[in-house]
Amino acid sequence: MHERTMKDLQEAFAGESMANRKYLAFADQADKEGYPGVAKMFRAIASAETVHATAHFRTMDGVGDTASNLKAALDGETYEFSTMYPGFIKDAEAEGHAAAKRSFHLANEAEKVHGGLYKKALEGLAALKGKDADWYLCPICGFVHEGSAPDVCPICKAKGSVFVKNPAC
């Protein structure tokens, strides 16, 4: 693929991905303010942005077989918890931004768990063929757990009752 086109695809993928996340946050706010129709519009358009992002990512040959996808996901999570977030935490601490420091810290701890889940799946991939599982997401910090919700989130201490079963984003 041509260099400029690949750069354009990467930029489009990043932009569409960020738009999806922003619109979902906007939808939550619209719901809180009593605008359910506007919230649904934000969610519909967020889904459209996912269609665009996925098409761009596939065009970049970003999706492989499950083993290579697990490896890529593990590599990404490992970078985040070993390099990216520790640097961000230091910056926020140096600048006295407590909310950013907490946000980065919670994400960093969750990324460590995500990396472990990807590593375990990659190492035992053959045994997972055809098997189903339930997954629970802590909506406060992003901790993910298999099987059933824990009583308390081990990262942020949220109650297990707030966990979301098999979230679809």
C-alpha positions as CSV (number, residue, x, y, z in Angstrom):
1,M,0.0,0.0,0.0
2,H,1.2,3.5,-0.7
3,E,2.7,5.4,2.2
4,R,0.4,8.4,2.0
5,T,-2.7,6.2,1.8
6,M,-1.6,4.2,4.8
7,K,-1.0,7.4,6.8
8,D,-4.5,8.6,5.8
9,L,-6.1,5.3,6.8
10,Q,-4.4,5.4,10.2
11,E,-5.5,9.0,10.8
12,A,-9.0,8.2,9.7
13,F,-9.1,5.1,12.0
14,A,-7.9,7.2,14.9
15,G,-10.4,10.0,14.2
16,E,-13.4,7.7,13.8
17,S,-12.4,5.7,16.9
18,M,-12.2,8.9,19.0
19,A,-15.5,10.2,17.6
20,N,-17.2,7.0,18.6
21,R,-16.0,7.3,22.2
22,K,-16.9,11.0,22.4
23,Y,-20.4,10.4,21.1
24,L,-21.0,7.7,23.6
25,A,-19.9,10.0,26.4
26,F,-22.2,12.7,24.9
27,A,-25.1,10.2,24.9
28,D,-24.6,9.4,28.5
29,Q,-24.7,13.1,29.3
30,A,-27.9,13.6,27.2
31,D,-29.5,10.8,29.1
32,K,-28.6,12.4,32.4
33,E,-30.1,15.7,31.3
34,G,-33.4,14.1,30.1
35,Y,-32.9,14.0,26.4
36,P,-33.4,10.3,25.5
37,G,-33.9,11.0,21.8
38,V,-30.7,13.0,21.5
39,A,-28.9,10.2,23.4
40,K,-30.2,7.7,20.9
41,M,-29.0,9.9,18.1
42,F,-25.5,10.1,19.6
43,R,-25.4,6.3,20.0
44,A,-26.6,5.7,16.5
45,I,-23.9,8.0,15.0
46,A,-21.3,6.5,17.4
47,S,-22.1,3.1,15.9
48,A,-21.8,4.6,12.4
49,E,-18.3,5.8,13.4
50,T,-17.4,2.3,14.5
51,V,-18.5,1.1,11.0
52,H,-16.1,3.6,9.5
53,A,-13.2,2.8,11.9
54,T,-13.5,-0.9,11.4
55,A,-13.5,-0.6,7.6
56,H,-10.4,1.6,7.7
57,F,-8.7,-0.9,10.1
58,R,-9.5,-3.9,7.9
59,T,-8.3,-2.0,4.9
60,M,-4.9,-1.5,6.7
61,D,-4.8,-5.3,7.2
62,G,-5.1,-4.7,10.9
63,V,-7.2,-7.9,11.6
64,G,-5.5,-11.2,11.5
65,D,-6.3,-14.6,12.9
66,T,-7.3,-14.9,16.6
67,A,-3.8,-15.8,17.7
68,S,-2.2,-12.8,16.0
69,N,-5.0,-10.5,17.2
70,L,-4.4,-11.7,20.8
71,K,-0.7,-11.0,20.4
72,A,-1.3,-7.5,19.0
73,A,-3.7,-6.8,21.8
74,L,-1.2,-8.1,24.4
75,D,1.5,-5.9,22.9
76,G,-0.8,-2.8,23.0
77,E,-1.8,-3.4,26.6
78,T,1.8,-4.1,27.7
79,Y,2.9,-0.8,26.1
80,E,0.1,1.0,27.9
81,F,0.8,-0.3,31.4
82,S,4.6,-0.4,31.1
83,T,5.4,2.8,29.3
84,M,2.5,5.1,28.4
85,Y,0.5,5.3,31.6
86,P,3.5,5.4,34.0
87,G,4.7,8.5,32.1
88,F,1.3,10.1,32.1
89,I,1.0,9.5,35.9
90,K,4.3,11.2,36.5
91,D,3.3,14.2,34.4
92,A,-0.1,14.5,36.2
93,E,1.6,14.2,39.5
94,A,4.3,16.8,38.6
95,E,1.6,19.2,37.5
96,G,-0.6,18.6,40.5
97,H,-3.6,17.3,38.5
98,A,-5.1,14.8,40.9
99,A,-8.1,13.8,38.8
100,A,-5.9,13.0,35.8
101,K,-3.5,11.1,38.0
102,R,-6.4,9.0,39.4
103,S,-7.8,8.4,35.9
104,F,-4.4,7.3,34.5
105,H,-3.7,5.1,37.6
106,L,-7.1,3.3,37.4
107,A,-6.6,2.7,33.6
108,N,-3.0,1.5,34.2
109,E,-4.1,-1.1,36.7
110,A,-6.9,-2.3,34.5
111,E,-4.6,-2.5,31.5
112,K,-2.3,-4.9,33.5
113,V,-5.4,-7.1,34.0
114,H,-6.3,-6.9,30.3
115,G,-2.8,-7.9,29.4
116,G,-2.9,-10.9,31.7
117,L,-6.2,-12.0,30.2
118,Y,-4.9,-11.7,26.6
119,K,-1.7,-13.6,27.6
120,K,-3.7,-16.4,29.3
121,A,-6.0,-16.7,26.2
122,L,-3.1,-16.7,23.8
123,E,-1.3,-19.4,25.8
124,G,-4.4,-21.6,26.1
125,L,-6.0,-20.8,22.8
126,A,-6.4,-24.3,21.5
127,A,-8.5,-25.2,24.7
128,L,-10.7,-22.2,24.2
129,K,-12.0,-23.3,20.7
130,G,-15.8,-23.5,20.9
131,K,-16.0,-22.5,24.6
132,D,-18.1,-19.6,25.7
133,A,-17.7,-17.4,28.8
134,D,-19.3,-14.5,30.6
135,W,-17.3,-11.4,31.2
136,Y,-18.0,-8.6,33.7
137,L,-16.8,-5.0,33.3
138,C,-16.4,-2.5,36.1
139,P,-17.8,0.7,34.6
140,I,-15.8,2.8,37.0
141,C,-12.2,1.7,36.2
142,G,-12.4,-0.8,33.4
143,F,-11.5,-3.9,35.3
144,V,-12.7,-7.1,33.5
145,H,-13.4,-10.4,35.2
146,E,-14.5,-13.8,33.8
147,G,-17.3,-15.9,35.2
148,S,-19.2,-13.7,37.6
149,A,-18.9,-10.2,39.0
150,P,-16.7,-10.0,42.1
151,D,-18.2,-8.7,45.3
152,V,-15.9,-5.7,45.1
153,C,-13.7,-4.4,42.2
154,P,-10.1,-5.1,43.2
155,I,-8.9,-1.9,41.5
156,C,-11.4,0.8,42.5
157,K,-13.4,-0.9,45.2
158,A,-16.7,-0.4,43.3
159,K,-19.5,-2.8,44.4
160,G,-20.0,-5.9,42.3
161,S,-23.6,-4.9,41.7
162,V,-22.5,-2.1,39.3
163,F,-20.6,-4.5,37.0
164,V,-21.9,-4.9,33.5
165,K,-22.3,-8.5,32.1
166,N,-20.9,-9.1,28.6
167,P,-20.8,-5.4,27.7
168,A,-21.3,-4.4,24.1
169,C,-19.8,-1.1,23.2
